[in-house]
């Protein structure tokens, strides 16, 4: 399927590692220009070198999202370099374990800044340019927005808010032809997920227990599968899809565990 993304420009936050890296590579494989944004400078530069060695085009912007006018600068640098913007993939963030019982109000507010406010800021500054291209926005949320997890109030609040913003922005931006959708990863092996698994006494047993509850194939979703859905939603092939929450998770959230 031809997605017609050649030379289109997309900002990918947290675009150097995990799901973000997979999205960056998928965009590059389609001939698009991913702008890799985040604080992982070495990883971003290595990924950019890999893309450019394969004949692709990209740019790295090292930034601490959520601070000052960082998001405005990201958009300004992108426009200065390429003269256009076709989409934003809000992906950066981390499950920081700010709980209700032990977290505290300061930690909760810090979690909102790290995981939510830059989603708004980046799109706010990007909208004037997305109007010109009838671009698209993808918010990477999480199953936790729907299921909860326990011990992570800050992250859960942010992920739920991202879903609400997806619907709100889809309504507000529809008159300009800008589409907005959200993807809710569930069990996806990323560096952060691996770090969490290593907190258990027997990580291999924990993985096996999780996979046994995933109806389709009893396996985890790959970052590449999340990336493929993301890039499809960015393309004109999904030109009448907006305001949707999609769960590429092997049926983990929405199918009855009893079927496994």
C-alpha positions as CSV (number, residue, x, y, z in Angstrom):
1,X,0.0,0.0,0.0
2,X,1.4,3.3,-1.1
3,X,1.1,5.9,1.8
4,X,2.4,8.9,-0.2
5,X,4.5,10.3,2.7
6,X,7.6,11.1,0.7
7,X,9.2,14.4,1.8
8,X,6.5,15.1,4.4
9,X,7.8,16.3,7.7
10,X,6.8,14.8,11.1
11,X,7.9,15.7,14.6
12,X,8.4,12.6,16.8
13,X,8.9,13.3,20.5
14,X,10.9,10.7,22.3
15,X,11.8,9.6,18.8
16,X,15.2,8.0,19.5
17,X,14.2,5.0,21.7
18,X,11.5,2.3,22.1
19,X,8.2,3.0,20.3
20,X,9.5,6.4,19.2
21,X,12.5,4.9,17.5
22,X,10.3,2.4,15.6
23,X,8.0,5.2,14.5
24,X,11.0,7.3,13.3
25,X,12.3,4.3,11.3
26,X,8.9,3.5,9.8
27,X,8.5,7.1,8.7
28,X,12.0,7.2,7.1
29,X,11.2,3.9,5.3
30,X,8.2,5.6,3.7
31,X,10.4,8.5,2.5
32,X,9.2,10.9,5.1
33,X,11.4,13.3,7.1
34,X,11.2,12.5,10.8
35,X,12.4,15.2,13.2
36,X,13.7,13.3,16.2
37,X,13.0,15.2,19.4
38,X,14.1,14.4,23.0
39,X,16.9,14.5,25.5
40,X,18.6,11.2,24.4
41,X,21.3,13.0,22.3
42,X,23.6,10.1,21.6
43,X,20.8,7.7,20.7
44,X,19.1,10.3,18.5
45,X,22.4,11.0,16.6
46,X,23.1,7.4,16.1
47,X,19.6,6.9,14.7
48,X,19.9,9.9,12.4
49,X,23.2,8.5,11.1
50,X,21.5,5.2,10.4
51,X,18.7,6.9,8.4
52,X,21.0,9.1,6.5
53,X,23.3,6.2,5.6
54,X,20.3,4.5,4.0
55,X,19.6,7.6,1.9
56,X,17.0,9.2,4.1
57,X,16.6,12.7,5.6
58,X,16.1,13.6,9.2
59,X,17.0,16.1,11.9
60,X,17.7,15.9,15.6
61,X,16.5,18.4,18.1
62,X,17.8,17.9,21.7
63,X,15.3,19.3,24.1
64,X,13.9,18.9,27.6
65,X,10.2,18.8,26.9
66,X,7.8,20.6,29.2
67,X,10.3,23.4,30.1
68,X,9.9,27.1,29.1
69,X,9.4,27.7,25.4
70,X,11.0,24.5,24.3
71,X,8.0,23.3,22.2
72,X,7.9,26.6,20.3
73,X,11.6,26.3,19.6
74,X,11.1,22.8,18.3
75,X,8.4,23.9,15.8
76,X,10.4,27.0,14.8
77,X,13.5,24.9,14.1
78,X,11.5,22.4,12.1
79,X,10.0,25.1,9.9
80,X,13.3,26.9,9.5
81,X,14.9,23.6,8.3
82,X,12.2,22.2,6.0
83,X,9.6,25.0,5.5
84,X,6.6,22.7,6.3
85,X,5.1,20.5,9.0
86,X,2.8,17.6,8.1
87,X,2.3,15.9,11.5
88,X,3.1,15.6,15.2
89,X,3.6,12.4,17.1
90,X,3.3,13.1,20.8
91,X,5.2,10.1,22.3
92,X,7.7,11.2,24.9
93,X,7.0,10.4,28.6
94,X,7.6,7.7,31.2
95,X,5.7,5.8,33.8
96,X,7.2,7.5,36.8
97,X,5.4,5.7,39.6
98,X,3.9,8.8,41.3
99,X,1.3,7.1,43.5
100,X,-1.7,8.4,45.4
101,X,-0.4,7.1,48.8
102,X,3.3,7.9,48.5
103,X,3.5,10.4,45.7
104,X,2.7,13.9,47.0
105,X,1.3,17.0,45.3
106,X,4.7,18.2,44.1
107,X,5.6,14.9,42.5
108,X,2.1,14.7,40.9
109,X,2.5,18.1,39.3
110,X,6.0,17.3,38.1
111,X,4.5,14.2,36.4
112,X,1.9,16.3,34.6
113,X,4.8,18.4,33.2
114,X,6.8,15.5,32.1
115,X,4.0,13.5,30.6
116,X,1.2,15.8,29.6
117,X,1.8,19.6,29.2
118,X,4.2,19.2,26.3
119,X,1.6,17.3,24.4
120,X,-0.6,20.5,24.5
121,X,2.3,22.9,24.0
122,X,3.8,21.2,20.9
123,X,0.4,21.0,19.1
124,X,-0.5,24.5,20.1
125,X,2.6,25.9,18.3
126,X,2.3,23.4,15.4
127,X,-1.3,24.1,14.5
128,X,-0.7,27.1,12.2
129,X,1.6,25.0,10.0
130,X,-0.7,21.9,10.2
131,X,-3.5,24.0,8.8
132,X,-1.4,24.7,5.7
133,X,-0.8,21.0,5.1
134,X,-4.0,19.5,6.5
135,X,-1.7,17.5,8.7
136,X,-2.3,14.9,11.4
137,X,-1.6,14.4,15.1
138,X,-1.1,11.1,16.9
139,X,-1.1,11.0,20.7
140,X,0.6,7.9,22.1
141,X,-1.3,7.1,25.2
142,X,-1.5,3.8,27.2
143,X,-3.8,1.1,28.2
144,X,-3.4,2.5,31.8
145,X,-5.7,5.3,30.8
146,X,-8.5,2.7,30.5
147,X,-7.5,0.0,33.0
148,X,-5.4,1.7,35.7
149,X,-2.4,0.0,37.1
150,X,-2.0,1.0,40.7
151,X,0.8,3.2,42.1
152,X,1.0,5.5,39.2
153,X,-1.6,8.3,39.6
154,X,0.5,10.9,37.8
155,X,1.1,8.8,34.7
156,X,-2.5,7.5,34.6
157,X,-3.9,11.0,34.8
158,X,-1.7,12.1,32.0
159,X,-2.6,9.2,29.8
160,X,-6.3,9.7,30.4
161,X,-6.0,13.4,29.6
162,X,-4.3,12.6,26.4
163,X,-7.4,10.6,25.3
164,X,-9.7,13.5,26.2
165,X,-7.5,15.9,24.3
166,X,-7.6,13.6,21.3
167,X,-11.4,13.9,21.1
168,X,-11.3,17.6,21.9
169,X,-8.7,18.4,19.3
170,X,-10.4,16.3,16.7
171,X,-13.5,18.4,17.1
172,X,-11.7,21.7,17.2
173,X,-9.4,21.0,14.2
174,X,-11.9,19.2,11.9
175,X,-12.8,22.4,10.1
176,X,-9.2,22.7,9.0
177,X,-8.9,19.1,7.8
178,X,-6.5,18.2,10.6
179,X,-7.0,14.7,11.9
180,X,-6.3,13.6,15.5
181,X,-6.1,10.1,16.8
182,X,-4.6,8.2,19.8
183,X,-2.9,4.9,20.1
184,X,-2.9,2.9,23.3
185,X,0.0,0.5,23.6
186,X,-0.4,-2.2,26.2
187,X,2.4,-4.8,26.6
188,X,5.3,-3.6,24.3
189,X,8.9,-4.5,24.9
190,X,10.8,-1.2,25.1
191,X,13.9,-0.2,27.2
192,X,11.6,1.3,29.9
193,X,9.5,-1.8,29.9
194,X,12.6,-4.0,30.3
195,X,13.7,-1.8,33.2
196,X,10.4,-2.3,34.9
197,X,10.6,-6.1,34.3
198,X,14.0,-6.2,36.0
199,X,12.5,-5.0,39.2
200,X,11.0,-8.5,39.6
201,X,12.9,-11.4,41.1
202,X,12.3,-13.5,38.0
203,X,11.7,-11.3,35.0
204,X,11.4,-14.3,32.6
205,X,8.6,-15.7,34.7
206,X,6.9,-12.3,34.8
207,X,7.0,-12.0,31.0
208,X,5.6,-15.5,30.6
209,X,2.7,-14.7,33.0
210,X,1.9,-11.5,31.0
211,X,2.1,-13.1,27.6
212,X,-0.3,-15.9,28.8
213,X,-3.0,-13.3,29.2
214,X,-2.7,-11.8,25.7
215,X,-5.4,-13.5,23.6
216,X,-3.8,-13.1,20.1
217,X,-0.7,-15.3,19.9
218,X,0.1,-15.1,23.6
219,X,2.9,-12.6,22.8
220,X,3.7,-9.0,23.4
221,X,3.1,-6.4,20.8
222,X,6.2,-5.2,18.9
223,X,7.2,-1.5,18.7
224,X,7.1,-2.0,14.9
225,X,3.4,-2.9,15.0
226,X,2.7,0.3,17.0
227,X,4.8,2.2,14.4
228,X,3.0,0.7,11.4
229,X,-0.4,1.8,12.8
230,X,0.9,5.2,13.6
231,X,2.3,5.8,10.1
232,X,-0.9,4.5,8.5
233,X,-2.9,7.0,10.6
234,X,-0.6,9.8,9.5
235,X,-1.2,9.0,5.9
236,X,-4.0,10.0,3.6
237,X,-5.0,6.3,3.5
238,X,-6.8,6.9,6.8
239,X,-8.1,10.3,5.6
240,X,-11.5,10.0,7.2
241,X,-10.4,8.7,10.6
242,X,-10.3,11.2,13.5
243,X,-11.0,11.3,17.2
244,X,-10.3,7.6,17.5
245,X,-8.5,5.6,20.3
246,X,-6.9,2.5,18.8
247,X,-5.5,-0.5,20.8
248,X,-3.1,-2.6,18.8
249,X,-2.6,-5.0,21.8
250,X,-3.6,-8.5,20.7
251,X,-6.9,-8.1,22.4
252,X,-5.3,-7.6,25.8
253,X,-7.5,-4.9,27.1
254,X,-10.8,-5.5,25.4
255,X,-11.1,-9.3,25.1
256,X,-12.1,-11.5,28.0
257,X,-9.0,-13.1,29.7
258,X,-11.0,-16.2,30.1
259,X,-10.5,-17.1,26.4
260,X,-6.8,-17.7,26.9
